Amino acid sequence: MKSIKTAIIGMTGYAGEELARLLYAHPKAHIEIATSKSYQNQCFSDIYNNFTHISDKVLTAENLYEISKKVDVIFLALPHGIASSEVTSAVLKNCKVIDLGADFRLKSQNTYEHWYNTEHHAPELLQEAVYGLCEIHREKIKNAKLVANPGCYTTTSILGLYPAVSEALIDFETIIIDAKSGVSGAGRAQNLATQYCETNENMKAYKIASHRHTSEIEQELSFAANTDIKLIFTPHLVPMNRGILTAIYAKLKPGVNYNDVKAAYDKHFGNEYFVRLMKKGNFPETKWTKGTNFIDIGFQIDERTNSLIILGALDNLVKGAAGQAVQNMNLMFDLDEKMGLQYAGIFPA
């Protein structure tokens, strides 16, 4: 197969830079075009010096339709609210699109506009877009023209809960998700809340009972349960560069035991390469997923309260963003799903 011509729109954000790192090492992909709103006409390696001798790419202005004529796939690494005004049927006739933002993740225009407080400019594409969580929607992704790449909180939450929800092992009305993320999850744009003196030696919850990813988690778990699910989701910012640790709590249904839960997770994820199910008594840590496309999942039953406690860890910039996007690209172009993503993390880091 010839090399896949790719374009990264927004390559100088953290997700865009991580995507570049992965694609430059990918044996079947070539970065044809890279854009940046803030650094037009500058060399990418002058902004990220770690790409010296690796990339001589000069960043250009963005024109999605013209770019779509020159590449096989476009990766959009942009804030929400932009993709829906630029991705059109004409673009999708020319190439495939993987959107790392939130614009095509929700099936309901009203739900999107409620949670994101902005107009959706391409509601006709919402049903066409495939939610790019490969472990759940693999077959649909293979034939997709437009993939909505899930975010980091949603990936740990949905995959962490998916077997328990699909097999109806828990009381759906008791789900609580407590997630903690490194600062890179907030993006590279200057923001007082994420400056060093504001985050170092500090830990805080934010967007309590109002985080936008709540709707995405509820949507996918409701599909799995075949009933509407509403849950409590609280994110926290912790003073580390990258990584997510998510703790999930739910009441078990009467009679459900450890073996039932283990059988459910083995059934759904036992053969999934990028989902590492922990041995009994072992639990995920962010240091073991840093820089990788793996998600580690472990669980414990609290017999005293008849509760299931699920823990998930991943790198928010890889499995939570760029690595998942490459995994989606591999599926869309009939490549080995693991291609360009089979490596251990860096430790210590």
Disulfide bonds with the S-S distance in Angstrom:
none
